[in-house]
Amino acid sequence: MARPSLSLTYLVLAVVLAAVFIPMSIARIADSDEGAYLIAAKLVMQGKLLYHDFSYPQMPLLPYLYGAWMKLFGVSWYSARLLSAAFAVALGLALFRQVLHLTRDRRIAVLATVAFASSGLAAVWYPAVKTFVFPTLMLFLAWAVLDSGWQRWKYFLSGLFLGLAVATRIYALVAVFVLAIEVVRREPGRNGARQLGWFAAGLGVAFLPMLPLFLIDPDTFVFNVIGHHVIRSGGLGAVGDFSQKVSAVLLLLTLVGSEGATSLQFTILLFLNAALGVSRLIMRERLPPSAPIAALLLLVSVMLTPTYPQYACIPLPFMIVNAALLAADIVKALPSGIAGTGARRKLGHVAAVLLALYVLVVPVDLSLFIVGRDVPPMIRVDDWKIPTINRVARAIDEAVPAGNPVVITWWPGYLIESKASILPHTENHLNLYYSFEMSPSDVGRYNYISIFELIDHIRRHKANVVVLGLFVFDGRPGSQVYDGKPLYRRLLAESGYTLVRRIGDTEIYRWPGA
């Protein structure tokens, strides 16, 4: 029986990938950070200047990327989510192409792509509007393009893709060492220096659009990109709070508890990656660049304070490629003839069991992020569903007066599809929380807001509409960020606001004087 054409294989895989990531982009409950990322994209689309008009705790590319997309296809949760899904599909196809190039075995490449599509880390975190899927795609392309047939531009493109990844998430910069070494290895002598220059030029072109944001006020730029995370660590530093890091790693490895199906899948992948490293060491063969890239990304993910298992979705495609290379190495090592046929059959059975175990557990993760799970800061799962969030947005539009469209809300996600304006300095749901760790002068300089300012705004009716919903921080340092409703209900009543609408656990208040 003839094998299907390569084009048909790509088409089928694209459909499979889309069948995973597009429904998840629609059905997945909102992540708290998405509200901040999307409001940033909406504000830059309206002409606001990132960092200098409002705070944003990441590298600058994501808001401009999603802002441009929503300018074309509409400002909405689903529009932005579908862009994330498109990036995830592109990443899956790039993974197939790279595994096929490295192994010359279409079956292994297809199985690697299926493993990618059925990974909880990918299916759950890539469709969200976060700094995960786009920088991962760019990182992967930065490596994959080195294996392309383009002789003239591939080193420049590699640097460009890597620069775009760093411009979205700063710690992608760790891959520059691996890729630079790979460029020199491929092009020895003077030609290597020249191609390394093209690689650096690609990085420079990617960084160039960030230069104005930096030059306006370097200190503000650095604080948003780095300083915010120093405060976020609670003064423990990038490598501090070892107990939390150990707990997160043990959770991810299913040694203490489990992060859904993700933990089992990650443990399998980590074992296969370690086996590749050991086997290549024994055989004295060179490790592929995907191995040190995955290792460095995992290391920096663990170093971040606090450490979250979701960070492992960035090294994920590199780990899957390494697992595929191990499978290819084993197949090549099998003897020929009858003995080889029997060995291949046994190997196929083992591979089928591992893949089945890997794939069949993924519905656990999907259901957790569609049906939801009752963990802080969740109040009730329905409040985190996009249809509920959009109902709140419509209710806000009905309540807000034309003369003063400013709204006070502790979570900016409600205003993505609303015509109302967010109160300045509340664009990030954690600004109020971290302001306790800052001096009063820095709170104002870096566009944060203190609890005293917020209370004053409410008492002076700076906003005619106030939304008590998600992430209502009660103003006590160190307290949970979702338990402040009783305090603000009293403050709103004392200030003359009245409750005009309740949607789930979200309350909308309006000042009658409007």
N, C-alpha and C positions, 0 to 999 in steps of 0.2 A: 504493500500500500504506500502510495506516494506521500511524502511529508507535506504539510501545508506550507505555502510560501511564507517567507519572512514577513512580508507586508501584512498578510492575514494574521500571523501570530501577533504582531504589534496591535492590530485592530482588536483582536479578541481580548488581549491583555488590557488594552485601554478601556474596553467595556467592563471587564471585571473590576478594574481599579475604580472606575467611575461608579460602579454599583455599590462600592463600599463607601467611598469618600463623599459623594454627593448626598446620599440619604443621611449620613452622619452630620454633614454640615447643616442640614435642615432640622434634624430631630434632636441633636445634642443640646443639652441644657447649657445655659450661658456660664462662662467662666468669669470670675470677678474682674480679672485683669482686662478682659475684652472691652469692658465699658470704658476704661481709661485709654486703651489703644484706639478705639473707634472714635471717641470724642476728640482725640488729638488729630485723627485724620480729617474729621469734619471741620475742626477749627482751622487747620492749615489750608483747607480748601476754601475757607471764607477769608483768607488773607492774614490770619494770625501767624506770628513768628514763633516757631518752636523754641523752647527753652526761655526765650526772652519775654514773650507775652504770657506764657503759661509753662508750668513744669512738665517734664516728660522724662522718666527715669531709664531711658534706653538710648542707643544710638539712633540717629534721626531718620533713616530711610523708610521704615515701615509706615509712618503716618502719611508721608508723601506718596508712597506707592499705593496704599489703599485709598487715599484721598483722590488721587487721579482716577482710579478705577471707579469709585463711586460718583465722581463727576460725570463719567460717561454712562454708567449703568444704574444710577440712583443711589441715594443715601439710605441704606437699609442694612439691617443685620444679615439678611439672607444674601444680598448682593455681595457683601464683604466675605461672608462664609464661603460662597461659591468660588471666589478667587482663591481662597485657601485650598479648597478641594481641587481646583485646577492645578495648583502647584504640586499637590500630593500625587495626582495622576502623572504629571510630568516627571516627578521624582521616581515613581515606580517604573516608568518606561526607560528612564535613564539607567536605572539599576539593572533592568533586563539587558539592555544593550552592553553595559560594562561587564556583566557576568558572562554574557555570550562571547564578548571579545577575549576575555581572560581564559575561559575554559574551553571554548570551541564546542561546547555541548549545549544544544538548545534545550534539552530536557532539564538539565541543572538550572539553566537560566530561567526557565518557566517556573520551576519549583521555588527558586529564590524569590521571584516576583510574587508568587502566591503567598509565600511566607511573609513577605513585606506587607501585602494587602491585609493579611489576617493577623498582623501584629497589633496588640492592644495599644501599645505606645503610639503607633502610627494612626490607627483608626480613630482613637479618642482625641489625640492632641494636635494632629495636623489640620483637621478641618476647622479648628478654632482660630480666631484672629489673635494670634500671639506671635512672639518672636521665635517660632520654632520651624515651621515648614519652609518658609522662603529662604532663610539663611542655610538650612540643611540642603535644600536644592542647589543653592549657589556653591556651597562647599563641595558637594558631590560633583557638580559640573567642573569645578576648578581642577579636580583630580581627573575626571573622565576625559576632559578635552585633551589632556596630555597624550592619551592613547589614540587620538583621532588622526586621520590622514592629512590634516592641514599642516603643512610644513611652515607656512609663512606667519600665521596668526595665532597658533595654538598657545604659545607661551604668553603672549599678550592677553589672550582671552582667559587663560588660567588665572593670571593675576587680577583681571577685571572681575571675574566671578568671585574670587576670594575676597576682593575688596568690597563687593556688594554684600557678601555675607557678613563681613566685619562691620559694615555700615548699618547693619540691622542688629547684630548681637556681637558685642565687642570681643568676647572670648573666642570667637572663631579665628582670631589672630594666631592662636597656637598652631594652626595648620600651616602657617607661612614657612616654618622651619622645614617641615617634611616636604612640602612642594618645592621649595627652593633647592633643597638637596636633590630632589628628583630631577629637576631641570638640569642641574650641573651633571648629574650622573648620565643623563641621556645625551648631553652635548658637551663632551670633554674639551679641554683646551680653551683657546680664545673664543671659539664659537659658543662655548658654554657661558662665558662672561657676557657675550653679546645677547644671548637668549635670556639670561638672567636679567639683563637690562630691560628687555621687552616685558618680562614678567613684572618687574618693578614698575614699569610704565603703566601696565594695566591696573596695578594697585593704586597708583597715583591718580589715574583718571576716575576710578571709583570713589576716591576720597575727595576729589576736587569740589564737588557740590557741597560738601560739608564745611569747606573752608570759611565761607561767609558767616555761618552760624558760630564758628569758633572765634573769628576775628572780632566780631561785634563785642564780645565779652568772654574772653577765654575762661575766666573763673566760673562764670555761670554755666558754660558748656561742660567743663570738667565736673562741676558739682552734680549736674543732672546725670551724667553718664557714670560717674564713679562715686562721688560724695554721698549721693542718696543711698547707695548700697552699703557704704560704710556705716551710715546711721541705721540702716535696716538690719545690719548684723548685730545691733545692740552693743556696739563697741567691742565685740569679740574678735573682729578681724576676719579676713577671708578664710583663714584656716583655724578659726576658733570654734567653740561649742562642739567639741569632739563627740560628746555623748549623743547629740542630735544627729551628727553625721553618721555615726555608727548605727544608730537606730534606723536611719533612712536606708543605709546600705543593706542591713540585715533584712529589712522589710522587702527590699527589691529582690533579694536572693531567696526569699521564702524561708529564711532561717528563723525569723521571729515575726509571725503574722504573715500577711500577704497583701500586696497592692493589686487585688483582683487577679485576673489572668495574666496581667503584665509581669508579675513576679516569676511565674513558672516559665513563661516564654523567655524572659531575660536571662534566667538561670541556664536554660538550654543553650541560648546563644553564647553566653559567656563561656560555658564549658567547651563549646565547639571552637570558639576563638582561641582559648587557651590550648586546645589540642592542636590547632594549626601552628601556633607558635612553637610548641614542643617538637612537633614533627619536622618543621622546617629547620629547627636548630639541630636536631639529630641528623637530618639529611644534609646539613650545611648548605641550605638553599636560602636565598634572600627572601625576606618577608615583603609582601606587597605594601605600597604606601598606605593602603586602607587600614593596615594593622596599627602602625604608630598614630595615624590620625584618630582612629577609634579610641586608642589608649589615652591619648592626650585629652580628647574631648571628655572621656569618662573621668579622668583625673580632675580636670578643672570643674566639672559638674559637681564632684564630691567636695571640692575645696570651697565652693560657694556657700555662704552662710546667710540664711538657713539652706539646707540641702533638701531637694525635693526629687522623688523618683521620676517625675515627668521630664526632668532634664535629660534623661537617658534617650529620649526620642531623637536627639540630634546625632549621636554616634550610631543610632540604630541601622541605617542603610549600609554603613561601612562594616558593621558587625555581620550583617547578612551576607555581604560579599565575601567576607572572610570564611564564613561557614560554607558557602558554595565552593570556595577554592579548596577547602579541606575535602569536600566530597569529590571534587575533580582529582585531587591528589590520590585519594584512596582508589578511585576507579582506575587511574593510570598504573597504580602499583599492583593491581590484580594480575595473576598469571593468565596466559592465554590458554586456549583449548578447553577440554572438558572441566578441568579443575577451576579454570577461570569462570566458566559458565555457572558452576555451582556456587562459587564465591560471590559472583554478581547477584545471584538469586537471593542469597542470604543477606547481602548488603542491601538489596532492594527492600527486603522485609523489614530490616532495622530502620531504614530511611522512611518507609511508609508509616511505621509505628510512631517515630519521632515527629513526622510531619502531621500525622493525624492528631497526636497529643497537642501539638503546637496550634493547629487550626481549630480544633473542636472546643478549646477553652475560651476563644475570643468572644463568643456571645455573652460571657459573664461581664467583661468590661463594657461591651456595647450597651447592655441593659443597665449597668450602673450609671452610665452617663446619659441615658435616655429617660429611664424611669426615675433615676436619681438615687442618692443615698443621703441619709440624714446625718451629716457631719458638719461641724462648724465651718463657715459661718452661715450655713443654711438654716432658714427658719421653716420654710415648707418648700417642697420640691417645685410645686407649680409656680411659685414666685420667681424661679430661675428659668422658666421656659420662655422662649422668645415670644410666643403669642401673648402671654401674660404681660411681659415687659412692654410690648407694643400697645396693649390696652391701657396701661398706665400712661404711655406717651400721648395717646389720644385724649385721655382724661385731663392730662396737664394742659393740652392745647385748648380744651373747653374751659378750663378754669382760669388760665392766665389772661390778664387784661391786655388790650392792644398797646396801651401806653407804657407798660412796664413788663416786658416779657421775661424778666430775670426770674429764675427759679433756684431755690436752695434745695439741694438733694445731696445725700451723703454718698450716693453711687451714681456716677455720670451715665451709666448705661441706659437710664430711662429717657435721656434726651437725644439719643441717636436719631430716632425718627420723629422727634418733636420739633415744632417750630420755635419753641421757647429757647432762651439763652441761659447758659449755666452761670451761676455766680462766680466771678473771677476768683482764681486761686483754689477752687474746689474741683478742678478738672481731673485730679487723681484722687481716688477714694481713700488713699492712705496719707494724703498731705496733712490732714488734721492729726492723725495718729502719730506721725513722726515729728510734728512741730514741737512736741515736748522735749525732743532731744536737741533742739536748735536754739540759738540765741534769738531774741526778738528781732534784732537787725537782720539776721540771716533769713528768718521767716518771711520778712517783707522782700528782701533782696532776691530770693530765689522763688518767689511766687507761691509760697505755701500760705497757710492760714492757721491762726491760733484759735483755741476754743473761745478766748475772750472776744476776738474779732467776730467770730460766728455768732455768739450770743448777742453782741452789739448789733449786728446786721438784722437779726430777728426782731430785737426790741425796737429798732428804728424803721422796721418794715422796708428794708432795702429790697426785699423780694416780696411780691404780693402772694406768691404761692410757695409752699414748703412741702416737700415730699418726704415722709417718713417711711422708708422701705428697707432696703438692704444696706448693710454696713453702717448702721447708725451708731457711731462711736460716742460714748457717753462723756468723754472728757477727762476720764481718770487715767493717768499714765499706767500702762501695763494691763489695763482691763481689756476684756474682749471687745472687738469692734462692732458687735451687733446687739449690744444690750442697753442702748441708750434711749430707747423710745419713752419710757416713763418720765425721764428728766425733761425731754423736749416737749412732751405733751403738756406738762405743767407750764413750761416756758411759753409755749404757743398760746395756751389759754390766757396766761397773764398778759400776753402782748396783744390780745384781741383777735387772734386767728380762730377760725371755725372749721371743723371737719366738713368737707363737702363731698368726699368720695372715698370709698374703701374698695380696693381690688385685692382679694386675697388678704395677705397681711400688710399690704401697702396702704398707707393713709395719705390723703391729699388734703392739705389745709389751705385756706384762702383768707386773706385779710379783707374784711367787709369794706374797709375804707378805700379799696381799689375802685 
